Amino acid sequence: MESRVIAELMVHLGRVASGDGLVGGLTPVQWAGLRYFARANRFSRTPSAFASFHGTTRGTASQTIKGLVADGYLKQSRSKTDGRSVKLDLTRKARTLLKDDPLEALVRAAGALPPGVRGSFSAVLQRLLGRVAAEAGKPLFGTCETCVHFEGDGCCQEGMSPYECGFVNEPLTAGELEQLCINFEAGKSGPARIGAA
Protein backbone atom coordinates (compact mmCIF):
# COMPACT_ATOMS: atom_id res chain seq x y z
CA MET A 1 0.00 0.00 0.00
CA GLU A 2 2.86 2.39 0.81
CA SER A 3 4.26 1.95 -2.73
CA ARG A 4 0.89 2.87 -4.25
CA VAL A 5 0.62 5.96 -2.03
CA ILE A 6 4.09 7.10 -3.17
CA ALA A 7 3.16 6.59 -6.84
CA GLU A 8 -0.14 8.46 -6.45
CA LEU A 9 1.53 11.33 -4.59
CA MET A 10 4.11 11.69 -7.37
CA VAL A 11 1.44 11.78 -10.07
CA HIS A 12 -0.66 14.25 -8.08
CA LEU A 13 2.35 16.47 -7.39
CA GLY A 14 3.10 16.55 -11.12
CA ARG A 15 -0.46 17.57 -11.93
CA VAL A 16 -0.58 20.31 -9.29
CA ALA A 17 2.83 21.65 -10.30
CA SER A 18 2.04 21.75 -14.02
CA GLY A 19 -1.00 23.96 -13.48
CA ASP A 20 -4.64 23.48 -14.30
CA GLY A 21 -5.90 24.38 -17.73
CA LEU A 22 -4.37 27.42 -19.35
CA VAL A 23 -1.51 29.18 -17.60
CA GLY A 24 -0.02 32.08 -19.53
CA GLY A 25 -2.18 31.05 -22.47
CA LEU A 26 -0.58 27.58 -22.73
CA THR A 27 -1.87 24.13 -21.84
CA PRO A 28 0.17 21.82 -19.55
CA VAL A 29 1.27 19.87 -22.66
CA GLN A 30 2.52 23.04 -24.34
CA TRP A 31 4.41 24.01 -21.17
CA ALA A 32 5.98 20.54 -21.19
CA GLY A 33 7.07 21.17 -24.77
CA LEU A 34 8.67 24.50 -23.93
CA ARG A 35 10.48 22.97 -20.95
CA TYR A 36 11.75 20.12 -23.08
CA PHE A 37 13.12 22.37 -25.84
CA ALA A 38 14.67 24.65 -23.21
CA ARG A 39 16.62 21.72 -21.72
CA ALA A 40 17.34 19.56 -24.79
CA ASN A 41 20.73 19.61 -26.46
CA ARG A 42 21.21 20.28 -30.17
CA PHE A 43 21.00 16.55 -30.99
CA SER A 44 17.64 16.25 -29.23
CA ARG A 45 15.65 19.28 -30.39
CA THR A 46 13.66 17.29 -32.95
CA PRO A 47 10.01 16.23 -33.12
CA SER A 48 10.87 12.53 -32.76
CA ALA A 49 13.11 13.13 -29.71
CA PHE A 50 10.34 15.22 -28.10
CA ALA A 51 7.84 12.40 -28.76
CA SER A 52 10.23 9.84 -27.21
CA PHE A 53 10.90 11.98 -24.16
CA HIS A 54 7.20 12.43 -23.44
CA GLY A 55 6.28 8.86 -24.33
CA THR A 56 3.76 9.96 -26.95
CA THR A 57 3.18 9.35 -30.64
CA ARG A 58 4.94 11.45 -33.24
CA GLY A 59 1.54 12.68 -34.43
CA THR A 60 0.59 13.97 -30.97
CA ALA A 61 4.03 15.55 -30.51
CA SER A 62 3.73 17.10 -33.96
CA GLN A 63 0.44 18.78 -33.05
CA THR A 64 1.96 20.28 -29.89
CA ILE A 65 4.97 21.53 -31.85
CA LYS A 66 2.78 22.91 -34.63
CA GLY A 67 0.83 25.01 -32.11
CA LEU A 68 4.01 26.30 -30.45
CA VAL A 69 5.47 27.26 -33.83
CA ALA A 70 2.22 28.98 -34.91
CA ASP A 71 2.12 30.95 -31.63
CA GLY A 72 5.72 32.09 -32.08
CA TYR A 73 7.29 30.04 -29.25
CA LEU A 74 9.36 27.72 -31.42
CA LYS A 75 11.20 28.28 -34.68
CA GLN A 76 12.05 25.41 -36.94
CA SER A 77 14.91 25.03 -39.35
CA ARG A 78 16.39 22.26 -41.45
CA SER A 79 19.27 20.37 -39.88
CA LYS A 80 22.65 21.38 -41.29
CA THR A 81 23.90 17.80 -41.12
CA ASP A 82 20.74 16.11 -42.45
CA GLY A 83 18.54 18.26 -44.66
CA ARG A 84 15.57 15.92 -44.16
CA SER A 85 15.27 16.50 -40.42
CA VAL A 86 13.92 19.52 -38.60
CA LYS A 87 15.58 21.25 -35.66
CA LEU A 88 13.50 23.28 -33.21
CA ASP A 89 14.67 26.18 -31.05
CA LEU A 90 12.97 28.43 -28.54
CA THR A 91 12.24 31.98 -29.57
CA ARG A 92 12.86 35.02 -27.40
CA LYS A 93 9.09 35.08 -26.73
CA ALA A 94 9.30 31.53 -25.32
CA ARG A 95 12.32 32.33 -23.14
CA THR A 96 10.48 35.32 -21.71
CA LEU A 97 7.37 33.23 -20.99
CA LEU A 98 9.40 30.48 -19.31
CA LYS A 99 10.26 32.96 -16.56
CA ASP A 100 6.61 32.54 -15.47
CA ASP A 101 6.60 28.75 -15.76
CA PRO A 102 4.06 27.25 -13.31
CA LEU A 103 6.62 24.55 -12.49
CA GLU A 104 8.73 27.16 -10.69
CA ALA A 105 6.64 26.62 -7.53
CA LEU A 106 7.88 23.02 -7.47
CA VAL A 107 11.45 24.17 -8.21
CA ARG A 108 11.28 26.51 -5.21
CA ALA A 109 9.82 23.74 -3.00
CA ALA A 110 12.65 21.38 -4.01
CA GLY A 111 15.17 24.16 -3.44
CA ALA A 112 13.86 24.62 0.11
CA LEU A 113 14.87 21.05 1.00
CA PRO A 114 18.19 20.62 2.81
CA PRO A 115 21.04 19.86 0.34
CA GLY A 116 21.54 16.29 1.59
CA VAL A 117 17.84 15.55 1.26
CA ARG A 118 17.79 17.03 -2.27
CA GLY A 119 20.66 14.78 -3.33
CA SER A 120 19.11 11.65 -1.86
CA PHE A 121 15.67 12.48 -3.24
CA SER A 122 17.12 13.15 -6.69
CA ALA A 123 18.93 9.79 -6.64
CA VAL A 124 15.74 7.97 -5.63
CA LEU A 125 13.73 9.66 -8.39
CA GLN A 126 16.45 8.82 -10.95
CA ARG A 127 16.28 5.20 -9.89
CA LEU A 128 12.48 5.11 -10.11
CA LEU A 129 12.52 6.78 -13.52
CA GLY A 130 15.15 4.36 -14.82
CA ARG A 131 13.20 1.33 -13.67
CA VAL A 132 9.85 2.53 -15.03
CA ALA A 133 11.43 3.54 -18.37
CA ALA A 134 13.12 0.13 -18.70
CA GLU A 135 9.89 -1.71 -17.87
CA ALA A 136 7.96 0.37 -20.42
CA GLY A 137 10.71 0.01 -23.05
CA LYS A 138 11.15 3.78 -23.21
CA PRO A 139 14.44 5.58 -23.82
CA LEU A 140 16.07 7.20 -20.83
CA PHE A 141 17.26 10.74 -21.42
CA GLY A 142 20.10 12.13 -19.36
CA THR A 143 23.06 14.48 -19.37
CA CYS A 144 26.62 14.03 -20.60
CA GLU A 145 28.57 13.53 -17.40
CA THR A 146 26.94 10.17 -16.58
CA CYS A 147 26.68 8.95 -20.19
CA VAL A 148 28.90 6.19 -21.61
CA HIS A 149 29.39 8.29 -24.77
CA PHE A 150 30.89 11.25 -22.88
CA GLU A 151 34.56 11.78 -23.64
CA GLY A 152 36.96 14.34 -22.27
CA ASP A 153 38.26 15.54 -18.95
CA GLY A 154 38.05 19.29 -19.35
CA CYS A 155 41.59 19.63 -20.65
CA CYS A 156 42.19 20.31 -24.30
CA GLN A 157 44.69 21.12 -26.94
CA GLU A 158 44.59 24.63 -28.30
CA GLY A 159 41.66 25.08 -30.66
CA MET A 160 40.01 21.80 -29.58
CA SER A 161 36.97 21.25 -27.37
CA PRO A 162 37.73 19.61 -24.02
CA TYR A 163 34.62 17.42 -24.38
CA GLU A 164 33.13 15.22 -27.08
CA CYS A 165 30.10 13.02 -27.64
CA GLY A 166 31.39 9.64 -28.79
CA PHE A 167 27.95 8.67 -30.11
CA VAL A 168 27.88 11.37 -32.79
CA ASN A 169 31.63 12.22 -32.75
CA GLU A 170 30.91 15.89 -32.18
CA PRO A 171 32.62 18.36 -29.83
CA LEU A 172 30.58 19.57 -26.86
CA THR A 173 30.62 22.93 -25.15
CA ALA A 174 30.61 23.18 -21.35
CA GLY A 175 27.04 24.53 -21.52
CA GLU A 176 25.82 21.42 -23.33
CA LEU A 177 26.92 19.09 -20.54
CA GLU A 178 23.79 19.92 -18.49
CA GLN A 179 21.32 19.51 -21.35
CA LEU A 180 19.09 16.49 -21.99
CA CYS A 181 20.14 14.08 -24.74
CA ILE A 182 18.24 11.40 -26.63
CA ASN A 183 21.51 9.50 -27.20
CA PHE A 184 22.07 9.15 -23.44
CA GLU A 185 23.12 5.77 -22.16
CA ALA A 186 23.71 5.43 -18.44
CA GLY A 187 27.03 4.09 -17.43
CA LYS A 188 29.37 6.55 -15.76
CA SER A 189 29.29 7.30 -12.10
CA GLY A 190 28.56 10.80 -10.97
CA PRO A 191 25.57 12.99 -10.17
CA ALA A 192 22.93 11.65 -12.58
CA ARG A 193 20.52 14.19 -13.98
CA ILE A 194 18.23 11.95 -15.95
CA GLY A 195 15.47 13.48 -17.95
CA ALA A 196 12.32 14.77 -16.48
CA ALA A 197 10.94 17.83 -18.13
PEWOMO-V527321 format. One record per pair of residues at least 4 apart in sequence whose C-alpha atoms are under 6 Angstrom apart, sorted by the first residue. I is the first residue (numbers start at 1). J is the second residue. D is the distance in whole Angstrom. If there is no record, write none. Layout:
BEGIN
{{I J D} {I J D}}
END
This chain:
BEGIN
{{9 13 6} {13 17 6} {17 103 5} {17 106 6} {18 28 6} {18 102 6} {18 103 6} {21 27 6} {22 26 5} {22 27 5} {26 30 6} {35 197 6} {36 40 6} {36 197 6} {39 179 5} {39 180 6} {40 44 6} {40 45 6} {40 179 5} {40 180 5} {41 179 5} {41 180 6} {41 181 6} {44 49 6} {44 181 6} {44 182 6} {45 87 6} {45 88 5} {46 87 5} {51 55 6} {51 56 5} {51 57 6} {51 58 5} {51 61 5} {58 62 6} {62 66 6} {68 73 5} {68 74 6} {69 73 6} {69 74 5} {69 75 6} {73 90 6} {73 91 5} {73 93 6} {73 94 5} {74 89 6} {74 90 5} {74 91 5} {75 88 6} {75 89 5} {76 87 6} {76 88 5} {77 86 6} {77 87 5} {78 83 6} {78 85 6} {78 86 5} {78 87 6} {79 83 5} {79 85 6} {79 86 6} {79 87 6} {90 94 6} {113 118 6} {117 121 6} {118 122 6} {129 133 6} {133 137 6} {133 138 5} {141 181 6} {141 182 5} {141 184 5} {141 194 6} {141 195 5} {142 180 5} {142 181 6} {142 184 5} {142 193 6} {142 194 4} {142 195 5} {143 178 6} {143 179 6} {143 180 5} {143 193 6} {144 150 6} {144 177 5} {146 188 4} {146 189 6} {146 190 6} {146 192 6} {147 184 6} {147 185 5} {147 186 5} {147 187 6} {147 188 6} {148 185 6} {148 187 5} {148 188 6} {149 165 6} {149 166 5} {149 167 6} {150 165 5} {151 163 6} {151 164 5} {152 162 6} {152 163 4} {154 162 5} {155 162 5} {156 160 6} {156 162 5} {161 171 6} {163 171 6} {163 172 5} {164 170 6} {164 171 4} {164 172 5} {165 169 5} {165 170 5}}
END
